[in-house]
């Protein structure tokens, strides 16, 4: 089916960035952005943090900008199938939409525990509606239980305490943030939550979850019971790959793409939380990132490559979390590190540098108040990208500027 149209499925950070990047890079044809929610595209990270009203999420772009850029935003639309032979999409409305190039930016969905009834007292967090429902249990006199000690669970715990709720957090692993965060920093955050009054149960499985008209009851593996007004299940997410799978695209912990964000179909690309990609700085190791910045950067690169520009995606993985007045930032992947160097900063902040057996910097992790670690983590990210072998004594000395090691 001959056409000159770019179609993007998924109206999150990656999809919106790609749509506008196509225009910025000179594309003059038709652009359709398809989102299955009824809202304008909105930012998801603030949903788990204090400072944004849950029922009025911050739009990624103002509605007028879509018309100004000539982008057709189809809100509340669902794609049922991809016809790769005909280069077309079949929508739930029955409409067929043709594409020249297609970008899948379908994101991820929260993992759910089977057998539970979600929506009244038991919730997951991904949408603005879910955030508003959870916010109702974050006021004085309410008890919020959270299952899962990852970023979402901890950010919601912090928000709940700040807003006056009693908060209980249950993590079956020995500590919080077992994946991707060094033990020293994870335990520091865990201690801060305890100081703020969060009731923490680490190393505890859940035997049973019951719900009635008055409460949610959680029975722990040790027999202890927790009764709460609401429960958030925050046990991770899974990439939305159903469309890709049905279309015969290769999957590997998400939609598998190459370094140019292209799938095994040269006319179909993927970006953001839904895709896994090879990271050049780690020898092509395939990863899937759930990160706001990664989604934006991949959206831009995908747009360039949909236009045939062969732009390689080589960013160093990066993510962050805000909890109370603390910010955690991590650049790189610490797997394979054999030594760690600690750099103390002012006001109790610190950065950990993770080195391999050859002295190469693989990752850096920092924790401090507000923006205390941001600059040094950014410089460490540049060192990681350059495959640098910095002097460990220089890394440890706060008097040595990291910029001098570049």
Number of C-alpha atoms within 10 A of each C-alpha: 11 9 13 14 18 23 25 28 25 27 28 27 27 31 33 28 22 29 28 20 18 25 17 14 12 10 16 13 13 16 22 19 23 25 25 16 16 10 13 20 24 21 17 20 16 18 29 27 22 18 9 12 15 22 15 12 22 19 13 16 14 12 12 8 11 16 11 8 15 16 20 15 21 17 17 12 18 17 20 14 17 22 14 17 7 11 18 20 21 16 16 12 10 10 10 15 16 21 25 17 21 28 28 26 31 29 26 19 17 17 15 17 13 6 7 12 13 15 12 13 21 22 22 26 24 17 17 22 16 18 22 17 20 26 21 14 24 24 16 13 11 17 22 28 30 26 22 22 26 19 19 24 26 28 21 28 31 25 22 28 20 16 15 15 23 23 26 21 23 26 24 17 15 11 19 26 22 14 9 14 20 18 14 11 19 20 15 12 21 20 14 16 21 12 10 15 16 22 16 20 19 17 13 17 16 17 13 12 18 13 19 9 8 11 17 20 19 22 16 18 14 10 11 11 15 16 19 22 21 24 29 22 21 25 19 17 17 15 21 20 22 16 17 22 14 12 14 13 18 16 17 13 16 25 32 25 24 19 19 22 31 23 23 16 14 11 16 24 27 32 34 34 28 26 32 25 28 20 19 16 18 16 8 12 11 18 16 22 17 18 16 19 17 21 25 20 19 26 29 24 25 35 32 22 19 24 14 9 12 15 16 15 19 17 16 19 21 22 17 17 17 23 22 20 10 17 20 25 22 27 23 24 22 22 13 12 18 12 15 19 17 19 19 16 18 11 9 10 19 19 28 23 23 25 24 17 10 9 17 19 29 27 28 30 28 27 29 22 17 15 14 21 22 18 12 19 25 18 19 28 23 18 22 24 20 13 15 17 17 17 12 19 12 16 21 17 15 16 10 12 13 20 13 8 15 14
